[in-house]
């Protein structure tokens, strides 16, 4: 699991830093680096899975949350005897990280309700789960879905509806959802939650069935009675009922002077008003659970679905904070194109235009390695030249995965954070890489404005910022983060008049976000969110005016242009083309590296075989001159002024080898040709009838 060895090494470094050090002694970091590798591994093993773990916010066995994945979510929610409330989240989403304690507390709070309704979570950031999150139509994180009991057909569930996501609000909405079940599909373990009429109370007063009967009197807006009923679900020898709107004379007869109150009927027939400290749910439930002979039933709930977590060891990658790492940018692109974009089954209208514009900016300004830039350029030309108003996502994925086997293009298929690695897997990572990517694009647009010539973005200093803004609004998974960015954009993005101002605008807003999230649960304690660049990275960027800190924006601009410039981009730790399984397609199972090496598999065996990029890359195919990326499924050649190059295509056999784009276009062409033939048929039928009328002669 991630972060075990890294955490051990970090702990060792911290311990070394805390110890007194004589002058001239090696630094704590240096001593930690000299720790024997075996010691680091043993420390990681001793730390156990809880110290490391994959990038998950919830753990089966430790939390009351039911942890689901792609292999268990449908089996758990389909035709279940209990209802489900599932949170689809992303472990990199700062709002999801901040909300995790509330979700864990909710699961603990309603643990006794599990026979009726269960609280679960599924991490859409895990690549093996992105297909199932797409099937459930999850676009933003966190998303909350209710699944009714005994649902036989596949459903994406009902969206959570509530004014907020506070624990009490969600708990009450769970009760409303349970009450929306009909008598035929209500979970069998859940008793009726509706109130009984006051007239039925009289029949309960003569209770002789050997059980306690608790009658909760409350007003119409109270949820206490229903909560207590569910709290006592797993307990036997007690029945809980609730009564609303009893008249004052009746309440006075029973001694009820305030609401809510509980009237208790004992098994021997004695009865009276319950005497508790406060009229709260927890007081009522605790008192009733402690009654003599009230004990938990032996209920066998299904085992919590959760795949086995194999312990893995973190590889901590030493990095220079003053450098920009190719691995971070390419890992961010991999996640953006293969996972985040996959939440959209097809793209049309404003969504498609946003993607086209964003890919255009990437293709023209991304400063990375040649094979990745060629992939982005190929994708950009294909999107620009494809004559379709709606594009299925799978067609985009086929190109990103290089299913056409075009030589010299690829994108890594595994995450390998370097400057964006965190002390725990859920920290930093994707969001860090996005900020780096956005800063890089604004800097490249400012230092190489000619790159945007002919795109429609030339001479527009806001072009890159507005494209980023629309991408975040349309595709970024963290809804709350997207809304915050949109608020900042509405407030001041229109004031940007030059490319330098665009660079500084993004820098200011990034620091504003850092300031807002400082101290938040999503903050990595090893990488605190402080104003950036720090004084050690750029001393000239910082000034003091009358004893107060201020920024020298001229120096900040120079620093940003240097830091995010192509000359500062280093390929250390970047994967070669061998890591891009057949040109970039994810390996079976969608396994993420996340900087991990499994002890069960040698690292060499984890790489799929593929051709290395040629030493001299051939010219990139011009898609506008004949190449439509295998639309006819056969071998194609592309004519260029400089010469010809054949594009290798997988040989189809009875339909095998065709991409989803090939198949969809075949269907479109088939339908179009069928309509054309039908029109021609009716045209000639009409013509033939006219001909018969014109030349008809009466017989003599």
C-alpha positions in Angstrom: 0.0 0.0 0.0 1.1 3.6 -0.6 3.1 5.7 1.7 4.2 3.0 4.2 7.9 3.2 3.6 7.8 6.9 2.8 6.0 7.5 6.1 8.6 5.4 7.9 11.5 7.3 6.3 9.8 10.6 7.0 9.3 9.6 10.6 12.9 8.6 10.9 13.9 11.9 9.4 11.6 13.8 11.8 13.0 11.9 14.8 16.5 12.7 13.6 15.6 16.3 13.2 14.2 16.4 16.8 17.4 15.0 18.3 20.1 17.5 19.4 22.8 17.9 16.8 26.3 19.1 17.3 27.9 21.5 14.9 29.1 19.8 11.8 26.9 16.8 12.3 25.0 15.5 9.2 21.5 16.9 8.8 18.4 14.9 9.6 17.5 14.4 6.0 21.0 13.2 5.2 20.9 10.7 8.1 17.5 9.5 6.9 18.7 9.0 3.4 21.6 6.8 4.8 19.1 4.4 6.5 19.6 0.9 5.2 16.9 0.0 2.7 16.0 -3.1 4.7 15.4 -1.0 7.8 13.0 1.2 5.8 11.1 -1.8 4.6 10.9 -3.3 8.1 9.6 0.0 9.5 7.0 0.1 6.7 5.9 -3.4 7.5 5.7 -2.7 11.2 3.6 0.4 10.4 0.9 -1.8 9.0 -1.6 -1.0 6.3 -3.1 1.8 8.3 0.1 3.8 8.1 0.2 3.7 4.4 -2.7 2.4 2.4 -3.9 3.2 -1.0 -5.4 6.6 -1.7 -8.6 5.8 0.1 -10.4 7.8 2.7 -12.3 4.9 4.2 -11.1 1.5 5.4 -13.1 -1.6 5.9 -12.7 -3.0 9.4 -11.7 0.4 10.8 -14.6 2.6 9.7 -18.3 1.8 9.8 -18.5 2.8 6.2 -19.1 -0.1 3.7 -16.2 0.2 1.2 -17.3 -0.7 -2.3 -15.4 -1.0 -5.6 -16.1 -1.8 -9.2 -16.5 -5.5 -8.4 -18.9 -5.1 -5.5 -21.1 -2.1 -5.9 -23.6 -3.7 -8.3 -23.8 -6.9 -6.3 -24.3 -5.0 -3.1 -27.0 -2.6 -4.2 -28.9 -4.9 -6.6 -31.9 -6.7 -5.1 -30.6 -6.0 -1.7 -32.8 -6.6 1.4 -31.6 -3.2 2.7 -31.5 0.3 1.1 -28.1 1.9 0.4 -26.7 5.4 0.6 -23.5 5.5 -1.5 -21.0 8.3 -1.6 -19.1 8.4 -4.9 -16.0 10.4 -4.1 -12.4 11.0 -5.4 -9.5 10.7 -3.0 -7.7 13.7 -4.5 -10.8 16.0 -4.1 -10.1 18.4 -1.3 -13.8 18.7 -0.4 -14.1 14.9 -0.2 -11.1 14.8 2.1 -12.6 17.5 4.3 -16.0 15.7 4.3 -14.6 12.2 5.2 -14.8 12.7 9.0 -18.5 13.6 8.7 -19.2 10.6 6.5 -17.3 8.3 9.0 -19.2 9.9 11.9 -22.5 9.4 10.1 -21.7 5.7 9.4 -20.9 5.2 13.1 -24.0 7.1 14.2 -26.4 4.9 12.2 -24.4 1.6 12.6 -27.5 0.0 14.2 -29.6 0.9 11.1 -27.6 -1.4 8.8 -30.3 -4.0 8.4 -32.5 -1.3 6.9 -30.1 1.1 5.2 -26.3 1.1 4.8 -23.8 3.9 4.4 -21.1 3.1 1.8 -18.4 4.8 -0.3 -16.7 4.2 -3.6 -13.5 5.9 -4.7 -13.7 7.1 -8.4 -10.1 8.1 -8.3 -9.1 4.5 -8.5 -8.6 3.8 -12.1 -10.2 0.3 -11.8 -13.4 2.1 -10.6 -13.7 4.8 -13.3 -15.8 2.6 -15.6 -18.3 1.9 -13.0 -18.4 5.6 -11.9 -19.1 6.4 -15.6 -21.9 3.8 -15.7 -23.5 5.5 -12.6 -23.2 8.8 -14.4 -20.9 10.4 -11.8 -19.6 13.8 -13.0 -18.7 15.6 -9.8 -17.4 14.7 -6.4 -18.7 13.9 -3.9 -22.0 12.6 -5.4 -24.5 10.9 -3.1 -26.9 8.3 -4.4 -29.7 6.3 -2.7 -30.6 2.8 -3.8 -33.9 1.3 -2.8 -34.2 -2.2 -1.4 -35.1 -5.0 -3.8 -34.2 -3.1 -6.9 -33.9 -5.7 -9.6 -33.0 -3.6 -12.7 -29.8 -1.5 -12.9 -30.3 2.0 -11.7 -28.0 4.9 -11.1 -29.9 5.7 -7.9 -31.6 8.8 -6.6 -29.6 11.9 -5.9 -29.3 13.2 -2.3 -31.7 16.0 -1.8 -31.1 18.2 1.2 -30.3 21.9 2.1 -26.8 20.8 3.2 -24.6 17.8 3.9 -24.4 18.1 7.7 -24.7 14.8 9.6 -28.1 15.5 11.0 -29.5 16.6 7.6 -28.2 13.5 5.8 -29.5 11.2 8.6 -33.0 12.7 8.4 -33.0 12.4 4.6 -32.1 8.7 5.0 -35.3 8.4 7.1 -37.3 10.2 4.4 -35.9 7.8 1.8 -36.8 4.7 3.8 -40.3 6.1 4.2 -40.5 6.5 0.4 -40.5 2.7 0.1 -43.8 1.0 -0.4 -45.0 -1.7 1.9 -44.0 -4.3 -0.7 -40.4 -3.2 -1.2 -39.6 -1.8 2.3 -36.6 -3.5 3.9 -38.0 -6.4 5.9 -35.9 -5.5 8.9 -37.3 -2.0 9.0 -40.6 -1.6 10.9 -43.2 1.0 9.8 -41.9 4.4 10.6 -45.2 6.2 10.3 -47.1 7.4 13.5 -49.9 5.4 15.0 -53.2 7.2 15.8 -53.8 8.1 19.5 -56.7 5.6 19.6 -54.2 2.7 19.1 -52.4 3.7 22.2 -55.2 2.4 24.4 -54.9 -1.1 23.0 -51.1 -1.0 23.7 -51.7 -0.1 27.4 -52.9 -3.6 28.1 -49.7 -5.1 26.6 -49.1 -8.7 27.8 -46.8 -10.1 25.0 -43.7 -10.2 27.2 -42.0 -7.2 25.5 -41.4 -3.6 26.4 -43.5 -1.1 24.4 -42.1 2.4 24.2 -44.5 5.1 22.9 -42.8 8.3 21.8 -45.0 11.4 21.7 -43.7 14.1 19.5 -44.8 16.9 17.1 -45.0 16.7 13.4 -41.6 18.1 12.6 -39.7 15.9 15.0 -37.5 13.0 13.8 -36.7 11.7 17.3 -39.2 8.9 17.2 -38.2 7.5 13.9 -34.5 7.7 14.9 -35.1 5.8 18.1 -37.1 3.2 16.2 -34.1 2.6 13.9 -31.6 2.7 16.7 -33.5 -0.2 18.4 -33.7 -2.3 15.1 -31.1 -4.9 16.2 -32.5 -5.2 19.7 -35.2 -7.7 20.8 -37.8 -7.8 23.5 -38.8 -4.2 22.8 -41.2 -2.4 20.3 -41.0 1.4 19.7 -44.0 3.4 18.4 -44.6 7.1 17.8 -47.7 9.2 18.2 -48.4 12.7 16.8 -51.0 15.3 17.5 -52.5 13.7 20.6 -55.0 16.1 22.3 -54.0 17.8 25.5 -56.5 15.9 27.7 -55.1 12.6 26.5 -51.5 13.7 27.1 -52.4 15.0 30.6 -54.0 11.7 31.5 -50.7 9.9 30.7 -48.7 12.6 32.5 -47.0 13.9 29.3 -46.3 17.6 29.8 -43.7 18.3 27.1 -42.7 16.9 23.7 -40.9 14.8 22.9 -41.6 12.3 25.7 -41.6 8.6 26.0 -44.2 6.5 27.8 -43.0 3.0 28.6 -45.1 -0.1 29.1 -43.3 -2.9 30.9 -43.8 -6.6 30.1 -45.6 -7.2 33.4 -48.2 -4.5 32.5 -46.9 -1.6 34.7 -46.4 1.6 32.8 -45.3 5.1 33.3 -43.5 8.1 31.8 -39.8 7.6 31.2 -37.6 9.8 33.4 -34.5 10.9 31.5 -32.1 13.8 31.7 -32.8 15.4 28.4 -35.5 14.7 25.7 -32.9 13.8 23.1 -32.6 10.9 20.7 -29.4 9.6 22.4 -30.9 9.7 25.8 -34.1 7.8 24.7 -32.1 5.2 22.8 -29.5 4.6 25.5 -32.1 4.2 28.2 -34.2 1.7 26.2 -31.1 -0.4 25.2 -30.2 -0.7 28.9 -33.5 -2.1 30.0 -33.4 -5.7 31.5 -33.8 -8.4 28.9 -33.4 -6.0 26.0 -30.4 -7.4 24.1 -29.0 -7.4 20.6 -30.4 -10.0 18.2 -28.1 -12.4 16.4 -28.4 -10.7 13.0 -26.1 -12.0 10.3 -25.4 -9.1 8.0 -23.5 -9.8 4.8 -19.8 -9.4 5.0 -18.7 -5.9 4.0 -17.5 -6.1 0.4 -13.9 -5.1 0.2 -11.1 -6.4 -1.9 -8.0 -7.6 -0.2 -5.4 -4.9 0.3 -1.9 -6.2 -0.5 0.8 -4.3 1.4 3.0 -2.3 -0.9 6.1 -0.2 -0.4 6.4 3.4 -1.2 9.2 4.6 -3.4 9.9 8.1 -2.2 11.4 10.1 -5.1 13.9 12.7 -4.1 13.1 15.9 -6.0 14.2 19.5 -6.3 11.5 22.0 -5.5 13.0 24.5 -7.9 12.5 22.2 -10.8 9.4 21.3 -12.9 9.0 17.6 -13.5 7.8 16.0 -16.8 6.4 13.1 -14.8 4.0 15.3 -12.9 2.7 17.0 -16.1 2.3 13.7 -18.0 0.7 12.0 -15.0 -1.8 14.8 -14.8 -2.5 14.5 -18.5 -3.0 10.8 -18.2 -5.5 11.2 -15.4 -7.3 14.1 -17.1 -7.7 12.3 -20.5 -8.3 8.7 -19.3 -10.1 9.1 -16.0 -11.7 12.5 -15.5 -12.9 12.9 -19.0 -14.3 9.4 -18.9 -17.2 10.5 -16.8 -18.8 11.8 -20.0 -20.0 9.0 -22.2 -20.2 11.4 -25.2 -19.4 15.0 -25.8 -21.5 17.5 -27.8 -22.3 21.2 -27.8 -20.6 23.4 -25.3 -18.8 20.4 -23.7 -17.3 19.3 -27.0 -16.2 22.9 -27.8 -14.6 23.3 -24.4 -12.7 20.1 -24.9 -11.6 21.2 -28.4 -10.4 24.5 -27.1 -8.6 23.0 -24.2 -6.8 20.4 -26.3 -5.9 23.1 -28.8 -4.2 25.1 -26.0 -2.5 21.9 -24.8 -1.3 21.0 -28.3 0.2 24.4 -28.9 1.7 25.2 -25.5 2.5 21.9 -23.7 6.3 22.0 -23.4 6.8 18.3 -22.7 8.5 15.5 -24.6 8.0 15.1 -28.4 5.9 11.9 -28.3 3.4 13.5 -25.9 3.2 16.7 -27.9 2.7 14.8 -31.1 -0.2 12.9 -29.4 -1.8 16.1 -28.3 -1.3 17.6 -31.8 -2.9 14.5 -33.4 -5.8 14.7 -31.0 -6.3 18.4 -31.7 -6.3 17.9 -35.5 -8.6 14.9 -35.3 -11.1 16.9 -33.1 -10.9 19.8 -35.5 -11.5 17.8 -38.7 -14.0 15.2 -37.5 -17.4 16.1 -39.1 -19.5 15.0 -36.2 -21.6 17.1 -33.7 -21.4 14.4 -31.0 -18.3 12.4 -30.3 -18.4 9.2 -28.1 -15.7 9.4 -25.4 -14.5 5.9 -26.3 -13.4 7.3 -29.7 -11.2 9.9 -27.9 -9.9 7.2 -25.6 -8.9 5.0 -28.6 -6.8 7.8 -29.9 -5.2 8.7 -26.6 -4.4 4.9 -26.2 -3.0 5.0 -29.8 -5.1 2.1 -30.9 -4.2 3.0 -34.5 -0.5 2.2 -33.6 0.7 5.5 -35.0 4.5 5.5 -34.7 6.1 8.1 -32.4 3.2 9.1 -30.2 2.4 7.9 -26.7 1.3 9.1 -23.2 2.2 7.2 -20.0 -0.5 5.1 -18.6 0.4 5.2 -14.9 0.6 7.9 -12.3 4.1 8.7 -11.2 4.2 11.8 -9.0 7.5 13.5 -8.2 7.2 17.2 -7.3 3.5 16.4 -6.6 3.9 13.4 -4.4 2.5 13.7 -0.9 3.2 12.2 2.5 0.0 10.1 2.0 -1.5 9.0 -1.3 -4.6 11.2 -1.0 -2.6 14.4 -0.6 -1.4 16.6 -3.5 -1.2 14.4 -6.6 -3.7 15.3 -9.3 -4.7 18.7 -8.1 -1.1 19.7 -7.7 -0.3 18.6 -11.2 -3.3 20.6 -12.6 -2.0 23.8 -11.0 1.4 23.1 -12.4 -0.1 22.4 -15.9 -2.2 25.6 -15.8 0.8 27.8 -14.7 2.9 26.2 -17.4 0.2 27.0 -20.1 -0.1 30.7 -19.0 3.7 31.1 -19.0 4.1 29.4 -22.4 1.4 31.7 -23.9 3.2 34.7 -22.5 6.7 33.7 -23.6 5.7 32.1 -27.0 2.6 34.0 -28.2 3.3 33.0 -31.8 2.4 29.4 -30.8 -1.3 30.3 -30.8 -1.3 31.9 -34.3 -4.1 30.5 -36.5 -6.0 29.1 -33.5 -8.4 32.0 -33.0 -6.8 32.6 -29.6 -4.1 34.9 -30.9 -4.0 38.5 -29.5 -6.3 37.5 -26.7 -4.5 37.7 -23.3 -7.4 36.0 -21.6 -7.6 33.1 -24.0 -5.7 30.5 -21.9 -7.3 31.6 -18.7 -10.8 31.5 -20.1 -10.1 28.1 -21.6 -8.9 26.8 -18.2 -11.9 28.4 -16.6 -14.4 26.6 -18.9 -12.5 23.3 -18.5 -12.7 23.5 -14.7 -16.4 24.4 -14.9 -17.3 21.6 -17.3 -15.0 18.7 -16.4 -13.3 19.2 -13.1 -14.7 16.6 -10.7 -14.6 18.6 -7.4 -17.8 20.6 -7.7 -17.1 22.8 -4.8 -13.6 23.6 -6.1 -15.1 24.4 -9.5 -17.5 26.8 -8.0 -14.8 28.6 -6.0 -12.7 29.0 -9.1 -15.7 30.3 -11.0 -16.4 32.9 -8.3 -12.7 34.1 -8.5 -13.0 34.3 -12.3 -16.2 36.3 -12.3 -14.7 38.7 -9.8 -11.6 39.7 -11.7 -10.6 37.7 -14.8 -12.0 40.4 -17.1 -9.5 42.8 -15.8 -6.6 40.8 -17.4 -5.3 42.9 -20.4 -1.9 41.4 -21.1 -0.3 38.0 -21.1 1.9 39.0 -18.1 -1.3 39.9 -16.2 -2.7 36.5 -17.0 0.4 34.8 -15.5 0.1 36.9 -12.3 -3.7 36.5 -12.1 -3.4 32.7 -11.9 -0.5 33.0 -9.4 -2.6 35.3 -7.1 -5.6 33.0 -7.2 -3.5 30.0 -6.5 -2.1 31.7 -3.4 -5.7 32.7 -2.4 -6.7 29.0 -2.6 -3.7 28.0 -0.6 -4.7 30.5 2.1 -8.3 29.3 2.2 -7.2 25.6 2.5 -4.4 26.2 5.0 -5.3 24.0 8.0 -7.9 22.1 6.1 -8.0 18.3 6.3 -6.8 18.1 2.7 -3.6 19.9 3.6 -0.5 17.7 3.6 1.2 18.3 6.9 4.6 17.7 5.2 3.8 20.2 2.6 1.9 23.1 4.3 0.0 25.5 2.2 2.1 28.7 2.5 2.4 31.7 0.2 4.3 30.7 -2.9 7.1 31.1 -4.0 8.7 30.8 -0.6 11.6 33.1 0.3 14.1 30.4 -0.1 13.0 29.8 -3.7 12.8 33.5 -4.6 14.3 35.9 -2.1 13.8 38.9 -4.5 10.0 38.2 -4.6 9.5 39.2 -1.0 9.7 42.6 0.5 8.7 44.4 3.7 6.9 47.8 3.6 6.6 49.4 7.0 7.2 46.0 8.7 4.5 44.2 6.6 5.2 41.6 4.0 4.5 42.5 0.4 5.2 41.0 -3.0 7.5 42.4 -5.6 5.3 41.4 -8.6 8.0 42.2 -11.1 10.3 39.7 -9.5 7.5 37.2 -9.1 6.7 37.4 -12.8 10.4 36.8 -13.7 10.4 33.8 -11.3 7.2 32.3 -12.8 8.5 32.6 -16.3 11.7 30.9 -15.3 10.1 28.2 -13.1 7.4 27.1 -15.6 9.6 27.6 -18.7 10.6 24.7 -20.8 14.2 25.1 -19.8 13.3 24.3 -16.2 11.5 21.1 -17.2 13.4 17.9 -16.3 12.7 14.3 -17.4 14.0 12.7 -14.2 11.7 9.8 -13.3 9.7 10.2 -16.5 8.7 6.9 -18.1 10.0 5.9 -21.4 7.8 4.5 -24.1 8.1 0.9 -22.6 5.9 2.2 -19.8 3.2 3.2 -22.2 1.6 -0.2 -22.8 1.1 -0.4 -26.6 1.4 3.3 -27.2 -0.3 4.4 -24.0 -3.3 2.1 -23.4 -3.8 1.2 -19.8 -2.8 -2.3 -18.8 -5.4 -4.9 -17.9 -7.1 -4.0 -14.7 -6.1 -0.3 -15.0 -3.5 -0.7 -12.4 -2.0 2.6 -11.1 1.6 2.8 -10.2 1.3 5.7 -7.8 5.0 5.3 -7.2 4.5 1.7 -5.9 6.3 -1.5 -6.5 4.5 -4.7 -5.6 6.6 -7.2 -3.7 4.8 -10.0 -5.6 5.9 -8.8 -9.1 9.3 -7.7 -10.3 9.2 -4.3 -11.7 10.3 -5.5 -15.1 7.3 -7.8 -15.3 4.9 -4.9 -14.7 5.8 -3.3 -18.0 4.0 -4.2 -21.1 6.1 -4.9 -24.2 6.1 -2.1 -26.8 8.4 -0.6 -29.3 10.8 2.1 -28.2 10.3 5.5 -30.0 12.5 5.7 -33.1 15.7 7.7 -32.8 14.4 10.0 -35.6 10.7 10.5 -35.5 9.0 10.6 -38.9 6.9 13.6 -39.8 3.5 13.8 -38.1 0.6 12.8 -40.3 -1.6 15.6 -41.6 -5.1 14.5 -40.6 -6.7 17.1 -42.7 -5.2 15.5 -45.9 -6.8 12.1 -45.9 -6.1 10.5 -42.5 -9.2 10.1 -40.4 -7.6 7.7 -37.9 -8.7 4.5 -39.4 -12.3 5.4 -40.1 -12.5 2.6 -42.7 -10.6 0.2 -40.5 -7.9 -0.5 -43.1 -4.3 0.5 -43.9 -4.1 4.1 -45.0 -1.3 6.3 -46.4 -0.9 10.0 -46.0 0.5 12.2 -48.7 2.7 15.1 -47.7 4.9 17.5 -49.6 7.9 15.9 -48.0 7.0 12.3 -48.8 4.7 9.4 -47.8 4.4 7.4 -44.6 2.2 4.4 -43.9 0.2 4.2 -40.7 0.1 0.8 -39.1 -3.4 -0.3 -38.3 -4.5 -3.5 -36.4 -5.7 -6.0 -39.0 -9.4 -6.6 -38.5 -10.8 -10.2 -38.5 -14.6 -10.5 -38.5 -14.9 -7.1 -36.9 -12.1 -7.6 -34.4 -9.5 -4.8 -34.4 -12.0 -2.0 -35.1 -12.2 0.8 -32.6 -15.5 2.0 -31.2 -15.1 5.0 -33.4 -14.9 2.7 -36.5 -18.0 0.9 -35.5 -20.0 4.0 -34.7 -19.1 5.6 -38.0 -20.0 2.4 -39.8 -23.4 2.6 -38.2 -23.8 6.3 -39.2 -22.8 5.5 -42.8 -25.0 2.5 -43.0 -28.1 4.5 -41.8 -27.2 7.4 -44.2 -26.9 5.1 -47.2 -30.2 3.3 -46.3 -32.0 6.6 -46.2 -30.5 7.6 -49.5 -31.6 4.4 -51.2 -35.1 4.7 -49.7 -35.4 8.3 -51.1 -34.2 7.1 -54.5 -36.7 4.3 -54.5 -39.7 6.6 -53.8 -38.4 9.1 -56.3 -38.4 6.5 -59.1 -41.8 5.1 -58.0 -43.3 8.6 -58.4 -41.7 9.1 -61.7 -42.9 5.7 -63.0 -46.5 6.5 -62.0 -46.4 9.8 -63.8 -45.0 8.1 -66.9 -47.8 5.5 -66.9 -50.5 8.2 -66.6 -49.0 10.3 -69.4 -48.7 7.4 -71.9 -51.8 5.5 -71.0 -54.1 4.7 -74.1 -57.6 3.2 -73.9 -57.8 -0.2 -75.6 -60.2 -0.5 -78.5 
